[in-house]
Amino acid sequence: MEKIEHRAVIKFLTKQGKSVQTILEEMSSVYGESCPGKTMVYKWHTLFKQGRASLEDDPRPGRPIEVTTPEIIQKVEKFILEDARLKKKQLAEMVGVSDTTIFKILHDHLGMTKVSARWVPRMLTPPQKQQRVECSRAFLDLCNEEDKGVSITGEYYA
């Protein structure tokens, strides 16, 4: 049984005016092993007796969990497209998230990797592949020209 459901039962029985010991016995007989512990029942019984209405936990102090939202991903992508030489820490400061989150966005969501101090896409797009094929063929044609040979210094020899 979920924590929230346990708390709802504790709240209901507390509102009926039952004691902590009675609540523990009833929950233990119904739920057996999945029954919450004695300390937890005492804690929530006291809170509900003091007038607490919510079954949810109070927010805890400390660093909140970062969520990777589509808006954050779009911001990171925009900054990277403007300047591919940005560092993770710079991006983190600009967007307002941790550098670990920035890395996850770049690597997992945008499919980018760091190459020679630039963030570049891991996979080539079809136009990029076609451009590489065309360049390679042009270089092969230059090398296969029989009348000129190969030039290293700018002078051709046969």
BELTAQUI-V740006 format. One record per backbone hydrogen bond with DSSP energy under -0.5 kcal/mol. CO is the residue of the C=O (numbers start at 1). NH is the residue of the N-H. If there is no record, write none. Layout:
co:nh
CO:NH
CO:NH
//
This chain:
co:nh
2:6
3:7
4:8
5:9
6:10
7:11
8:12
9:13
10:14
11:15
12:16
13:18
14:17
19:23
20:24
21:25
22:26
23:27
24:28
25:29
26:30
27:31
27:32
28:32
31:34
32:35
37:41
38:42
39:43
40:44
41:45
42:46
43:47
44:48
45:49
46:50
47:52
48:51
67:69
69:73
70:74
71:75
72:76
73:77
74:78
75:79
76:80
77:81
78:82
79:83
83:86
84:119
87:91
88:92
89:93
90:94
91:95
92:96
92:97
98:102
99:103
100:104
101:105
102:106
103:107
104:108
104:109
105:109
105:110
106:112
111:122
113:115
113:120
115:118
118:115
118:120
120:113
125:129
126:130
127:131
128:132
129:133
130:134
131:135
132:136
133:137
134:138
135:139
136:140
137:141
138:142
139:143
140:144
142:145
144:146
145:149
148:157
150:152
155:152
//
